[in-house]
Structure formats: C-alpha cells, structure tokens
Amino acid sequence: MNKLLDLGARSEYAVAALARLAQRGEGAIVTVKELAEETGISQHFLYNIFEDLAKVGIVRSFRGAKRGFMLCRSPEEISFYDIVSAVEGLIEKPYCLLDRKRECSADHPCAAHFFWISLRDYAEQAMRELTLAQIARKPPFTQNLPPGRAAPDVPAALR
C-alpha cells in the first residue's frame, strides 16, 4: 500500500533533531555535531536541514565560541507542519491524481480533485495541531536520553 503522506528522510531527521534540541530547554545552543551523534544522522545532512530550518525562523545559528543552533520559538509554538513545510515544501500535487499528464484545478477538476483537497486540508490541520513540545515528550524521543537529561514532564492529556 502506498503511503499518502510519505514525508521522507528530511522530515524524519528534522523532527528527531529538533525534539532533542527542545529537550535541552529554552535558550539551549547545541552543535549539529552533538545532535548528529545523539540521533545517528549524518552531520553534513543534518547541517543542510538546519540551514533550511534557519531560513524560516525555526532555529537560529550562532558562530564563534558559542556556536550551534537554538530554537527561535518555544517548542509549543512550533508545529509539525512548520517543520515539514520547512524541509519538504508544501503538501501539493501539481498534477492530477488520476492522470499525471494533466493539470487538475477547481475549474477543471478530475473525479478525485475535491476528495484530495479535503484530505490534504485535513492532514494539514492535524499537522498544525501537533507541536514540537508534544513530540519531544513522547517515545522514541524520551528513550535513551543522554545522562543527566530527563524527559520533560508529560501532561496527562498526552499520556
């Protein structure tokens, strides 16, 4: 079965690294090297992802003695949608679902056009409601934390 929203490695890696960064607490500056070691992601690939995240204001980079990246907003204000759209782009199908050779629009819809629009809007809304804070509080991001770092308290609603 094909995956409707196969978001790809860039999204998976961005979420994993940002969840670890969020667990460090407000104002924490962490190097890509540290995050790469904690997550098992290629340092070079992760750096490219963080450059994209910086372009849209999710993280800020620092140079010099305190080099690394820091979240620009609280994890509660960063949605899963923000992360995915920063590294993958918007959820769009530039072609017809039933015939890849034709462009599909509201003016000239195919049989699946309005179904796809409705499904895409539903998925987008769900992605906007899920925050980085919620993600960072749940497994697998609460498992195998480095020594001395506890997982944030998990609210009852998220258990």
TORPA-4810 file (N, C-alpha, C, O; in nm, 3 decimals):
<nodes>
NODE_1_0.084_-0.118_0.000_0.000_0.000_0.000_0.089_0.125_0.000_0.181_0.135_0.080_M
NODE_2_0.061_0.217_-0.088_0.137_0.341_-0.093_0.101_0.430_0.024_-0.012_0.429_0.072_N
NODE_3_0.196_0.506_0.069_0.174_0.597_0.180_0.120_0.728_0.128_0.176_0.786_0.034_K
NODE_4_0.013_0.775_0.187_-0.046_0.901_0.143_0.048_1.017_0.167_0.069_1.099_0.078_L
NODE_5_0.104_1.023_0.286_0.195_1.133_0.320_0.331_1.077_0.354_0.372_1.078_0.471_L
NODE_6_0.401_1.030_0.255_0.536_0.980_0.275_0.627_1.102_0.282_0.666_1.156_0.178_D
NODE_7_0.660_1.145_0.403_0.728_1.271_0.422_0.877_1.267_0.396_0.937_1.372_0.373_L
NODE_8_0.937_1.152_0.397_1.078_1.143_0.362_1.173_1.162_0.478_1.135_1.200_0.588_G
NODE_9_1.299_1.134_0.449_1.405_1.136_0.550_1.429_1.276_0.605_1.457_1.291_0.724_A
NODE_10_1.420_1.378_0.522_1.445_1.514_0.569_1.350_1.551_0.684_1.393_1.609_0.784_R
NODE_11_1.223_1.518_0.670_1.127_1.547_0.777_1.155_1.462_0.900_1.154_1.513_1.012_S
NODE_12_1.180_1.335_0.878_1.209_1.245_0.990_1.331_1.294_1.069_1.327_1.298_1.192_E
NODE_13_1.436_1.330_1.000_1.558_1.375_1.066_1.540_1.511_1.132_1.593_1.535_1.241_Y
NODE_14_1.467_1.600_1.067_1.442_1.733_1.125_1.364_1.719_1.256_1.398_1.784_1.355_A
NODE_15_1.262_1.636_1.256_1.182_1.617_1.377_1.266_1.554_1.488_1.259_1.597_1.603_V
NODE_16_1.345_1.453_1.454_1.428_1.387_1.555_1.528_1.483_1.618_1.543_1.487_1.740_A
NODE_17_1.596_1.561_1.535_1.697_1.654_1.587_1.633_1.769_1.664_1.685_1.810_1.768_A
NODE_18_1.521_1.821_1.615_1.454_1.930_1.686_1.395_1.883_1.819_1.393_1.959_1.916_L
NODE_19_1.348_1.760_1.824_1.297_1.707_1.951_1.410_1.701_2.054_1.389_1.736_2.170_A
NODE_20_1.527_1.657_2.012_1.643_1.654_2.103_1.683_1.795_2.145_1.716_1.819_2.261_R
NODE_21_1.679_1.889_2.051_1.712_2.028_2.083_1.610_2.085_2.182_1.648_2.155_2.276_L
NODE_22_1.483_2.056_2.161_1.377_2.104_2.251_1.395_2.049_2.393_1.366_2.118_2.491_A
NODE_23_1.444_1.926_2.403_1.465_1.866_2.534_1.575_1.934_2.613_1.583_1.919_2.735_Q
NODE_24_1.660_2.008_2.546_1.769_2.079_2.615_1.719_2.197_2.695_1.787_2.244_2.786_R
NODE_25_1.601_2.247_2.662_1.545_2.359_2.736_1.559_2.490_2.661_1.633_2.502_2.563_G
NODE_26_1.485_2.588_2.709_1.482_2.719_2.645_1.621_2.784_2.643_1.691_2.785_2.743_E
NODE_27_1.657_2.836_2.529_1.784_2.907_2.513_1.905_2.820_2.492_2.017_2.870_2.480_G
NODE_28_1.886_2.689_2.487_2.000_2.598_2.468_2.056_2.613_2.328_1.982_2.618_2.229_A
NODE_29_2.189_2.621_2.320_2.258_2.625_2.192_2.334_2.493_2.179_2.417_2.459_2.264_I
NODE_30_2.304_2.420_2.072_2.360_2.286_2.054_2.421_2.277_1.915_2.365_2.328_1.818_V
NODE_31_2.535_2.213_1.906_2.600_2.197_1.775_2.533_2.085_1.696_2.473_1.994_1.753_T
NODE_32_2.544_2.095_1.566_2.492_1.991_1.479_2.567_1.861_1.506_2.509_1.752_1.497_V
NODE_33_2.694_1.871_1.538_2.773_1.751_1.569_2.712_1.674_1.686_2.698_1.552_1.680_K
NODE_34_2.676_1.746_1.794_2.614_1.682_1.911_2.482_1.614_1.873_2.456_1.500_1.910_E
NODE_35_2.399_1.688_1.798_2.269_1.633_1.758_2.287_1.514_1.665_2.211_1.417_1.673_L
NODE_36_2.385_1.521_1.577_2.412_1.409_1.486_2.454_1.285_1.564_2.411_1.174_1.533_A
NODE_37_2.538_1.304_1.665_2.582_1.191_1.746_2.467_1.131_1.824_2.457_1.009_1.836_E
NODE_38_2.378_1.215_1.878_2.264_1.166_1.956_2.161_1.094_1.871_2.097_0.999_1.917_E
NODE_39_2.144_1.137_1.748_2.038_1.083_1.663_2.087_0.980_1.562_2.007_0.906_1.505_T
NODE_40_2.218_0.974_1.539_2.272_0.882_1.439_2.253_0.931_1.296_2.260_0.852_1.202_G
NODE_41_2.230_1.061_1.281_2.210_1.121_1.149_2.343_1.178_1.102_2.422_1.228_1.182_I
NODE_42_2.367_1.172_0.972_2.488_1.229_0.914_2.497_1.377_0.949_2.401_1.452_0.932_S
NODE_43_2.612_1.418_0.998_2.633_1.557_1.039_2.613_1.652_0.921_2.548_1.756_0.935_Q
NODE_44_2.666_1.617_0.805_2.654_1.702_0.687_2.507_1.717_0.645_2.462_1.827_0.617_H
NODE_45_2.434_1.606_0.642_2.292_1.608_0.603_2.212_1.689_0.704_2.125_1.768_0.665_F
NODE_46_2.239_1.671_0.831_2.168_1.743_0.936_2.197_1.893_0.929_2.107_1.974_0.952_L
NODE_47_2.319_1.930_0.898_2.354_2.071_0.885_2.272_2.135_0.772_2.222_2.247_0.787_Y
NODE_48_2.258_2.065_0.660_2.177_2.116_0.549_2.031_2.134_0.590_1.967_2.232_0.552_N
NODE_49_1.979_2.041_0.667_1.842_2.051_0.716_1.828_2.172_0.808_1.731_2.247_0.798_I
NODE_50_1.926_2.192_0.897_1.920_2.305_0.990_1.932_2.439_0.918_1.877_2.539_0.964_F
NODE_51_2.002_2.442_0.807_2.007_2.565_0.727_1.868_2.599_0.675_1.828_2.716_0.677_E
NODE_52_1.792_2.499_0.630_1.655_2.522_0.585_1.565_2.566_0.701_1.481_2.655_0.684_D
NODE_53_1.584_2.506_0.817_1.505_2.544_0.935_1.536_2.687_0.978_1.448_2.759_1.026_L
NODE_54_1.661_2.729_0.962_1.701_2.865_0.997_1.638_2.966_0.901_1.601_3.076_0.942_A
NODE_55_1.627_2.931_0.774_1.570_3.023_0.674_1.426_3.062_0.706_1.383_3.172_0.672_K
NODE_56_1.353_2.973_0.772_1.212_3.002_0.802_1.192_3.042_0.949_1.078_3.057_0.994_V
NODE_57_1.301_3.058_1.023_1.290_3.108_1.160_1.253_3.007_1.266_1.202_3.043_1.372_G
NODE_58_1.279_2.880_1.240_1.256_2.778_1.343_1.377_2.770_1.435_1.362_2.758_1.557_I
NODE_59_1.496_2.778_1.377_1.619_2.781_1.456_1.702_2.902_1.415_1.682_2.962_1.309_V
NODE_60_1.796_2.935_1.501_1.891_3.043_1.474_2.030_2.986_1.490_2.055_2.908_1.582_R
NODE_61_2.121_3.025_1.401_2.258_2.974_1.412_2.345_3.076_1.483_2.324_3.197_1.473_S
NODE_62_2.443_3.024_1.555_2.541_3.106_1.626_2.680_3.063_1.582_2.706_2.945_1.562_F
NODE_63_2.767_3.160_1.568_2.906_3.133_1.530_2.996_3.172_1.646_2.953_3.239_1.740_R
NODE_64_3.120_3.131_1.639_3.216_3.169_1.742_3.222_3.068_1.855_3.194_2.950_1.835_G
NODE_65_3.258_3.115_1.974_3.276_3.027_2.089_3.147_2.954_2.126_3.151_2.838_2.167_A
NODE_66_3.033_3.021_2.113_2.903_2.959_2.145_2.832_2.917_2.017_2.714_2.947_1.997_K
NODE_67_2.904_2.846_1.930_2.845_2.810_1.802_2.744_2.697_1.819_2.751_2.616_1.911_R
NODE_68_2.651_2.696_1.727_2.547_2.594_1.728_2.414_2.652_1.684_2.408_2.758_1.622_G
NODE_69_2.309_2.581_1.718_2.174_2.623_1.683_2.087_2.629_1.807_2.105_2.552_1.902_F
NODE_70_1.992_2.721_1.803_1.897_2.739_1.912_1.758_2.753_1.852_1.743_2.807_1.742_M
NODE_71_1.655_2.705_1.922_1.518_2.726_1.876_1.485_2.874_1.885_1.521_2.940_1.983_L
NODE_72_1.418_2.927_1.785_1.379_3.068_1.784_1.248_3.092_1.860_1.222_3.203_1.907_C
NODE_73_1.167_2.988_1.872_1.039_2.997_1.943_1.031_2.881_2.041_1.111_2.788_2.034_R
NODE_74_0.937_2.888_2.129_0.921_2.777_2.223_0.869_2.656_2.146_0.802_2.671_2.044_S
NODE_75_0.899_2.536_2.194_0.852_2.414_2.126_0.699_2.408_2.113_0.646_2.344_2.022_P
NODE_76_0.628_2.475_2.204_0.482_2.479_2.197_0.433_2.561_2.079_0.319_2.545_2.035_E
NODE_77_0.519_2.648_2.027_0.480_2.736_1.916_0.529_2.685_1.779_0.505_2.749_1.677_E
NODE_78_0.597_2.572_1.778_0.648_2.515_1.653_0.565_2.390_1.622_0.565_2.294_1.699_I
NODE_79_0.495_2.393_1.510_0.411_2.279_1.475_0.485_2.180_1.386_0.586_2.213_1.323_S
NODE_80_0.433_2.060_1.383_0.485_1.957_1.294_0.477_2.007_1.150_0.567_1.982_1.069_F
NODE_81_0.370_2.078_1.118_0.355_2.135_0.984_0.466_2.234_0.953_0.521_2.234_0.843_Y
NODE_82_0.501_2.320_1.051_0.610_2.416_1.031_0.739_2.344_0.991_0.810_2.386_0.899_D
NODE_83_0.768_2.236_1.061_0.891_2.161_1.037_0.890_2.096_0.900_0.984_2.111_0.822_I
NODE_84_0.782_2.025_0.870_0.772_1.954_0.743_0.775_2.051_0.625_0.845_2.027_0.527_V
NODE_85_0.700_2.159_0.634_0.697_2.253_0.521_0.832_2.322_0.503_0.868_2.360_0.392_S
NODE_86_0.909_2.337_0.612_1.041_2.399_0.601_1.140_2.310_0.526_1.224_2.360_0.451_A
NODE_87_1.131_2.180_0.546_1.230_2.090_0.486_1.180_2.014_0.363_1.261_1.964_0.285_V
NODE_88_1.049_2.004_0.345_0.994_1.928_0.233_0.915_2.016_0.136_0.900_1.980_0.019_E
NODE_89_0.866_2.130_0.181_0.777_2.211_0.100_0.633_2.182_0.137_0.605_2.102_0.226_G
NODE_90_0.542_2.248_0.069_0.400_2.234_0.098_0.346_2.101_0.046_0.403_2.040_-0.044_L
NODE_91_0.235_2.059_0.104_0.168_1.936_0.060_0.087_1.972_-0.064_-0.028_2.017_-0.053_I
NODE_92_0.144_1.953_-0.177_0.077_1.987_-0.303_0.096_1.874_-0.403_0.197_1.804_-0.402_E
NODE_93_0.000_1.858_-0.487_0.011_1.768_-0.602_-0.003_1.858_-0.725_-0.113_1.906_-0.752_K
NODE_94_0.105_1.881_-0.798_0.098_1.971_-0.913_0.031_1.909_-1.036_0.023_1.971_-1.142_P
NODE_95_-0.015_1.786_-1.021_-0.074_1.715_-1.133_-0.199_1.643_-1.086_-0.225_1.633_-0.966_Y
NODE_96_-0.274_1.593_-1.178_-0.396_1.519_-1.149_-0.362_1.384_-1.086_-0.268_1.317_-1.130_C
NODE_97_-0.436_1.344_-0.986_-0.413_1.215_-0.921_-0.447_1.098_-1.012_-0.393_0.988_-0.997_L
NODE_98_-0.537_1.121_-1.107_-0.582_1.013_-1.194_-0.508_1.009_-1.328_-0.509_0.907_-1.397_L
NODE_99_-0.445_1.120_-1.363_-0.372_1.126_-1.489_-0.257_1.225_-1.472_-0.276_1.346_-1.482_D
NODE_100_-0.138_1.174_-1.448_-0.021_1.258_-1.418_0.015_1.355_-1.530_0.092_1.448_-1.509_R
NODE_101_-0.040_1.334_-1.647_-0.007_1.421_-1.760_-0.091_1.547_-1.765_-0.061_1.640_-1.840_K
NODE_102_-0.196_1.553_-1.685_-0.284_1.669_-1.691_-0.281_1.744_-1.559_-0.266_1.686_-1.452_R
NODE_103_-0.295_1.875_-1.571_-0.305_1.959_-1.452_-0.450_1.956_-1.405_-0.543_1.958_-1.486_E
NODE_104_-0.468_1.951_-1.276_-0.601_1.943_-1.219_-0.626_2.072_-1.139_-0.538_2.117_-1.066_C
NODE_105_-0.742_2.129_-1.154_-0.774_2.252_-1.080_-0.922_2.253_-1.045_-0.998_2.167_-1.090_S
NODE_106_-0.962_2.352_-0.964_-1.103_2.364_-0.928_-1.188_2.397_-1.051_-1.305_2.360_-1.057_A
NODE_107_-1.129_2.465_-1.147_-1.202_2.498_-1.270_-1.219_2.377_-1.361_-1.319_2.366_-1.431_D
NODE_108_-1.121_2.287_-1.359_-1.123_2.167_-1.442_-1.085_2.046_-1.356_-0.979_1.987_-1.375_H
NODE_109_-1.173_2.010_-1.261_-1.138_1.902_-1.168_-1.157_1.762_-1.227_-1.241_1.739_-1.314_P
NODE_110_-1.076_1.671_-1.177_-1.098_1.531_-1.208_-1.193_1.474_-1.102_-1.237_1.547_-1.013_C
NODE_111_-1.224_1.347_-1.110_-1.316_1.285_-1.015_-1.262_1.285_-0.873_-1.339_1.285_-0.777_A
NODE_112_-1.130_1.285_-0.857_-1.069_1.278_-0.723_-1.026_1.415_-0.669_-0.979_1.424_-0.556_A
NODE_113_-1.040_1.520_-0.748_-0.985_1.651_-0.712_-1.034_1.701_-0.575_-0.952_1.732_-0.488_H
NODE_114_-1.163_1.709_-0.556_-1.215_1.767_-0.432_-1.192_1.674_-0.313_-1.178_1.720_-0.200_F
NODE_115_-1.188_1.543_-0.339_-1.153_1.448_-0.234_-1.010_1.474_-0.188_-0.984_1.479_-0.068_F
NODE_116_-0.917_1.491_-0.283_-0.777_1.517_-0.248_-0.763_1.648_-0.171_-0.690_1.653_-0.072_W
NODE_117_-0.832_1.752_-0.214_-0.825_1.881_-0.146_-0.873_1.866_-0.002_-0.810_1.918_0.090_I
NODE_118_-0.983_1.797_0.017_-1.037_1.776_0.151_-0.941_1.695_0.237_-0.918_1.728_0.353_S
NODE_119_-0.885_1.590_0.181_-0.790_1.505_0.254_-0.663_1.583_0.289_-0.613_1.573_0.401_L
NODE_120_-0.612_1.661_0.194_-0.493_1.743_0.217_-0.519_1.845_0.328_-0.434_1.865_0.415_R
NODE_121_-0.635_1.911_0.324_-0.668_2.011_0.425_-0.679_1.948_0.564_-0.635_2.006_0.663_D
NODE_122_-0.737_1.827_0.571_-0.749_1.756_0.698_-0.610_1.721_0.753_-0.581_1.742_0.871_Y
NODE_123_-0.524_1.668_0.666_-0.388_1.632_0.708_-0.311_1.756_0.752_-0.240_1.752_0.852_A
NODE_124_-0.324_1.863_0.679_-0.254_1.987_0.713_-0.299_2.039_0.849_-0.217_2.081_0.930_E
NODE_125_-0.430_2.036_0.875_-0.481_2.083_1.005_-0.428_1.997_1.119_-0.388_2.050_1.223_Q
NODE_126_-0.426_1.866_1.101_-0.373_1.776_1.204_-0.225_1.804_1.229_-0.180_1.801_1.344_A
NODE_127_-0.150_1.831_1.122_-0.007_1.860_1.136_0.016_1.994_1.206_0.115_2.011_1.276_M
NODE_128_-0.074_2.088_1.187_-0.063_2.219_1.253_-0.093_2.209_1.403_-0.042_2.288_1.482_R
NODE_129_-0.175_2.112_1.442_-0.214_2.097_1.582_-0.109_2.024_1.665_-0.105_2.041_1.787_E
NODE_130_-0.025_1.944_1.602_0.079_1.869_1.674_0.202_1.960_1.690_0.255_2.011_1.592_L
NODE_131_0.246_1.979_1.814_0.359_2.069_1.839_0.488_1.992_1.864_0.487_1.873_1.896_T
NODE_132_0.598_2.063_1.849_0.729_2.006_1.879_0.735_1.966_2.027_0.797_1.865_2.060_L
NODE_133_0.673_2.043_2.114_0.671_2.009_2.257_0.605_1.873_2.279_0.656_1.792_2.356_A
NODE_134_0.493_1.848_2.212_0.425_1.719_2.227_0.513_1.606_2.174_0.521_1.500_2.235_Q
NODE_135_0.578_1.630_2.062_0.664_1.527_2.002_0.780_1.494_2.094_0.813_1.377_2.114_I
NODE_136_0.843_1.597_2.151_0.961_1.577_2.236_0.929_1.506_2.366_1.018_1.452_2.431_A
NODE_137_0.803_1.504_2.405_0.762_1.441_2.532_0.726_1.294_2.518_0.700_1.227_2.618_R
NODE_138_0.723_1.242_2.396_0.678_1.106_2.373_0.791_1.018_2.319_0.885_1.069_2.260_K
NODE_139_0.781_0.885_2.339_0.877_0.795_2.277_0.870_0.812_2.126_0.761_0.842_2.075_P
NODE_140_0.975_0.794_2.053_1.105_0.744_2.094_1.198_0.851_2.150_1.310_0.820_2.190_P
NODE_141_1.153_0.977_2.152_1.242_1.086_2.192_1.267_1.093_2.342_1.358_1.164_2.385_F
NODE_142_1.190_1.021_2.421_1.214_1.018_2.565_1.296_0.897_2.606_1.332_0.883_2.723_T
NODE_143_1.327_0.810_2.510_1.407_0.692_2.540_1.554_0.721_2.512_1.586_0.797_2.420_Q
NODE_144_1.641_0.663_2.591_1.785_0.673_2.570_1.837_0.816_2.569_1.923_0.852_2.488_N
NODE_145_1.784_0.898_2.659_1.835_1.034_2.671_1.976_1.028_2.727_2.008_0.941_2.807_L
NODE_146_2.062_1.121_2.685_2.197_1.125_2.741_2.193_1.140_2.893_2.097_1.196_2.945_P
NODE_147_2.294_1.092_2.964_2.296_1.101_3.110_2.278_1.245_3.157_2.333_1.339_3.098_P
NODE_148_2.201_1.260_3.264_2.181_1.392_3.322_2.069_1.471_3.258_2.041_1.583_3.301_G
NODE_149_2.003_1.416_3.157_1.894_1.489_3.094_1.766_1.409_3.109_1.755_1.298_3.058_R
NODE_150_1.670_1.464_3.178_1.542_1.399_3.197_1.446_1.446_3.090_1.457_1.557_3.037_A
NODE_151_1.351_1.361_3.059_1.247_1.399_2.963_1.157_1.502_3.029_1.136_1.497_3.151_A
NODE_152_1.103_1.594_2.952_1.009_1.691_3.008_0.889_1.618_3.066_0.857_1.508_3.022_P
NODE_153_0.823_1.678_3.164_0.702_1.619_3.219_0.599_1.600_3.108_0.582_1.686_3.023_D
NODE_154_0.532_1.487_3.111_0.431_1.458_3.011_0.296_1.491_3.070_0.255_1.429_3.168_V
NODE_155_0.224_1.588_3.012_0.091_1.620_3.062_-0.001_1.501_3.048_0.018_1.418_2.959_P
NODE_156_-0.101_1.491_3.136_-0.193_1.380_3.134_-0.260_1.363_2.998_-0.284_1.250_2.955_A
NODE_157_-0.289_1.473_2.931_-0.356_1.466_2.801_-0.270_1.397_2.695_-0.322_1.349_2.594_A
NODE_158_-0.139_1.391_2.716_-0.050_1.332_2.616_-0.010_1.189_2.650_0.059_1.125_2.571_L
NODE_159_-0.052_1.138_2.764_-0.015_1.002_2.803_-0.095_0.899_2.730_-0.077_0.779_2.751_R
</nodes>
